[in-house]
Amino acid sequence: MKKKFQVVGIGNAMVDILSHVPEDFLRANGVEKGIMQLIDMQRAADLYGRMGPAREVSGGSAANTIAGIAALGGRTAYVGKVKDDQLGAIFAHDLRAQGAIYETPLAPAGPGAETGRCMVLVTPDGERSLNTYLGWSEFLGPDDVDPAMMASAEWLYLEGYRFDGPDSKAAFAKAIKACKGAGGRVSLTLSDPFCIERHRDDFHEMIRDHVDLLFCNMQEMQAMYPAANLDASLKLAAREVEIVVCTASENGAYVMNGGGREHAHAVPTDIVDATGAGDLFASGFLYGLTAGFDMLTCARMGCVAAAEVISHIGARPEADLMELYRDHGLI
Amino acid sequence: MKKKFQVVGIGNAMVDILSHVPEDFLRANGVEKGIMQLIDMQRAADLYGRMGPAREVSGGSAANTIAGIAALGGRTAYVGKVKDDQLGAIFAHDLRAQGAIYETPLAPAGPGAETGRCMVLVTPDGERSLNTYLGWSEFLGPDDVDPAMMASAEWLYLEGYRFDGPDSKAAFAKAIKACKGAGGRVSLTLSDPFCIERHRDDFHEMIRDHVDLLFCNMQEMQAMYPAANLDASLKLAAREVEIVVCTASENGAYVMNGGGREHAHAVPTDIVDATGAGDLFASGFLYGLTAGFDMLTCARMGCVAAAEVISHIGARPEADLMELYRDHGLI
């Protein structure tokens, strides 16, 4: 029986604040290049005060993935916590307007934490350095998870970043139980090598016990399954997870499944802003998987979606992804 | 003596909410194409609920002009009213980060009107249709105008849109008096043909009595100085105003000054989003004027800046305008 949702995502709900900066801005302001750093409200205000004019686009890793699947016509829902403020309204609008169900109640307006935001500093090489003020998204907990929604999901999609919140791990556990209890399956994205270092044991336990599909990039793979080379890491991961998908930037993506290994080539493109590459890869892959395509086609769908999102600023798709799939002969 | 500011702008402070829509979205939602419509908060919420995912970029016509001059290294200030909310903070940040002085005190947070916003619906032809909820910017009044700042301006730049607020006309009068009393000069942009219809007499009186430099496009010229053709309208205007500048889309721009007439060709470009074309034309022209260039060069600087801003989404410059001026042999 077809379930109500093909994919339900859970993650950090936030709005991206995107700005182009010269390379030396990162050094001068203590920003580590290419990774995600958690910052508090004061640091967020300081950094914002020093960065140039920006633009605001809804973001959040799993939310980007869900938006991508929704843009492809997939049936999706998303759970992430924002506040009842203007940025929260923007986040909710953009997800709903893309066709995703976004049912998480807004936290009431008031003093204290605001809707989360991520200052995305894009250097001339297209690389992005993320500075995340989690705000209200930090408080995502079990009460925010509706078991009925989770039971209606063919696939859960969990964002590794949320391992930074203890209540969120409990929320993940509740969601997994409800989803698996109703015959659904669980995917996880590792999100960030430093996040893995912080929560290695928790990650490992969840992967081994519950995860059916693991998304990661090469740095995350090496952090989670250290080995002499990518091949060896992939094999370690494939012993524990049914489907392992590792993206490899300009080398495309590798899929391990049922003893077989597939490789999809990257789609050549000019990188304007790398934000969301992994998120949109997951959109394409999960869309393909829930629509019944083979592993190689799923990976190619991921690569096409990733190429689209890095060809412009912002981490949500702008072109018609389905049309791109037709152009690439995938459908 | 060099004054502190080359240009001080006064106008509607707002954040643009930009979204691509198909042509039939405008018809289905009663949006008039290519013009600015004022809407209330309820209509703004309705329209926002129906439009697709969007992105947010600081806007406001005169604020875009000031941002453009600041991006060129000009000494600028801006007066426009926002609220102490998240959109207000975004607006203030983006202007200051561009190098403009933005000293208007934020209105205190609280119930009622919020920071103004403009839903910019961009159709596939690149044309934009503006739906403006004025919010707090409507309450711009004489108390917001600091005479000392106005006296420190070589040029005032007034936004015609603000004629929709009676207190704002009083604010304009106060600003003009302080500026002219200290030997400064006054420029005005007509903003919109419908705005002219609503306030024809007030516009005319201000132009005749106070304006030294008038910016408009062809529709606004025809509305303000109706005549058989553009030539005749330009002549009517030139009888009343020392410098008359009329932009003409793909036909570039015309300047009437001291009995002479100049024409600058448009800079060919692919139109992605026409928002801000007139605003950035004014940036280039005013920058040239205050830097001592001749009328034709000023107009060409306007055309180059306009071409830059319509080549991407959003009404603030993204490329280095000064570098473009070098490329075009203007400096």
Chai-1 contact restraints between the chains, C-beta under 6 A:
chainA,res_idxA,chainB,res_idxB,connection_type,confidence,min_distance_angstrom,max_distance_angstrom,comment,restraint_id
A,G52,B,A97,contact,1.0,0.0,6.0,A-B,restraint_1
A,P53,B,D94,contact,1.0,0.0,6.0,A-B,restraint_2
A,P53,B,A97,contact,1.0,0.0,6.0,A-B,restraint_3
A,P53,B,Q98,contact,1.0,0.0,6.0,A-B,restraint_4
A,R55,B,R55,contact,1.0,0.0,6.0,A-B,restraint_5
A,R55,B,V57,contact,1.0,0.0,6.0,A-B,restraint_6
A,E56,B,E56,contact,1.0,0.0,6.0,A-B,restraint_7
A,V57,B,R55,contact,1.0,0.0,6.0,A-B,restraint_8
A,D85,B,Q86,contact,1.0,0.0,6.0,A-B,restraint_9
A,Q86,B,D85,contact,1.0,0.0,6.0,A-B,restraint_10
A,Q86,B,Q86,contact,1.0,0.0,6.0,A-B,restraint_11
A,Q86,B,L87,contact,1.0,0.0,6.0,A-B,restraint_12
A,L87,B,Q86,contact,1.0,0.0,6.0,A-B,restraint_13
A,D94,B,P53,contact,1.0,0.0,6.0,A-B,restraint_14
A,A97,B,G52,contact,1.0,0.0,6.0,A-B,restraint_15
A,A97,B,P53,contact,1.0,0.0,6.0,A-B,restraint_16
A,Q98,B,P53,contact,1.0,0.0,6.0,A-B,restraint_17
